[in-house]
Amino acid sequence: MKVIQTEIHDALILEPKVFGDARGFFLESYNRRVLAEAAGIRAEFVQDNHSRSVRGVLRGLHYQLQQPQGKLVRVAAGAVFDVAVDIRRSSPTFGKVACVELSDANQRMFWLPPGLAHGFLVVSATADFLYKTTDYYAPEHERCIAWNDAELAIPWPLTGAPNLSAKDVKGAPFAVAELFP
């Protein structure tokens, strides 16, 4: 596995070994030992999630203030522009943004440690987005930062207005959002 450090402390792009031939391909999407040895990730995952979205859907920037979730994310079909924002005030990379394209073509994964806000934009006709989390979903603790916050200046590859949920329309500006210490 190839490990690529991003602009955010401890947020990593992971490129698994892909074995392919004319019949198709095989890869390990999760191997606890390989993650620990190659990337230093020793997380215990407690929940797997799968979402399907159409082109132009933008989800995020989500996080849980209590029960923060580390996430190992990947795309099984399609492509997304994936974004993490460091919202840990004590972090040396507080306020930094890391972006990566995740797709079924590049098979990359993105490790987001607890304390990051996360979002993605679907850039293919549809995308199946899969992620493992280190804590359970707790809607009462979920918060959302505005996807288009001027201070963060995320370079979303949009050609028009994104398709947002009602919750995401109400995202808080970064300057006044509840963040981690």
N, C-alpha and C positions, 0 to 999 in steps of 0.2 A: 504494500500500500504506500502510495506517495502522499506525503503530508505537506500542505502549503499553509504557512502562517498568513493571516489577513491583517488588516489595519487595526483590528481589535484584539487586545490581549486574550489569548486562549481560544479565540474563535478560529476554527480550522477548516480548510477545504480538504477533503479526503478523496483520493483517486484510487479506487480498489483495482486489484488485478482483474482484468477481464479476459476470459479465455473464449475466443470465438473462431468459428470456421463457417463453411457454407451452410451448415445446419442451423446456426444461430449462435448464442453465447451463454456463458455461465459466469456468475460472479457471486462472491459472498457479500451480501448486503449488511450482515452483522456477524462479527466474530469477536467476542469479549477479549480474548487473549491478544488478537492482532491489534485491536484498538488500544489496549493498554501498552503493548510493546512499541508500536509504531508512533502513536500519538499521545501517549500518557493519559488517555481517557479511561477512567476507572469508574464510570457511572453505572448505577443500577437503574435499568429502565423498568418502568411499571405500567406503561400504557403505550399502545400503538394506535395511530390515527391514520385515516385515509380520506382525502377529499378529492373530488373531481370538480373542475371548474372550466368554464369556457373562456375564450380569448377576451382580454380586456378586464377580467375580474381581478380586482386588487383586494387582497385581504391583509389587514394590519394597519398599524404596527401594534401587535398585541404582546402583553406580558401579564404575569400574575404577581402582584405586590407581595402577597403571602403565598406560600407553597410555590416559589418560583420554579419554573421548569427549565432544565437543560433539554435541548432538542437535537436529535440526529435526524436531519431531513434529507430527502431525496425525491426524485421524480421517476416514476415507473413508466409513464407514457406522456409524451409531449415535452413542453419546455416552459420554464418560469424564470423570471428575473427575481432572485431571492435577496433579501435585505436584512441585515442585523444592525442594531444601534446599541452601543454600550451605554446603559443607563445606570451604571454603578458609579456613584460620585467618588468612591475611594479608588477607582481604577485609573491606571496611568493613561488609558485610552478613553476616558469618559467623554461622551458626546461624539465619538468617531462612528463612522458608518462603513460597513463592509458589504459589498455587493458581489454576487456571483450568478452566472447562468447555470441552472441545473436542468438537465434534460436526459431523455432516454438515449440520446446519441453520445453524450459525454460521460454518462454514468457517475458523475461527481456526487459527493455527499457533502453536507455542511454541518459541522458541529458547532452548536451555540450553547455555551455554558449558561447556567442560571444567572439572571441579572441582565439579560439582553432583551430588547424589544425586537419583534420579528414580523416580517411581512413579505408578501410576494405578489408579483403581477404575472398573469398567464400571458405568454407571448406566442403560443401555438393555438390551433383550433380548439383543442381541449388539453387538459393536463391532469394526470393522476398524481397527487402529491401525498407522499407517505412520510410519517415522522414518528419516532420513538421519543417518549418523554420520561424525565426522571422524577416527576411528581404527577399527581392526578389533576385533571382539569377541575378548577374551582371557580365557577362563574362569578361568585360573590367577590372574588379577589382580582378578577380580570380588569385590566385597564387598557386604554388605547391612546396612542400618540397619533396626531394627525399625519397622514401619509404624505401630505404636501407641505409640511412645516418648512418655512423659509430658512430658519437657522440650520436645519439639518441638510437642506439642499440635495435631497436624494435624486440622482439622475435617472428617474423612471423612464424607460423607453416607450413613452406613450405617443400615440398618433391622434388621440382624442381624449375625451373624458373617460376615466375608468368606471367600471361597474362596481359600486360599493354597497355594502350592507348598511342598514340604518345605524348600527352601532359604529361602523367605521366612519360614517359621515360626521359623527359627533366627536371624533378624536380630539384630544386636548393638545394645545401647542406645547412643544418641548419645554419651553421656558417656565410653564406653570404646571406641568404634569407631575404627578406623584412618582418619585423615583426612589431607587435604592440608596442607602447610605454610602 
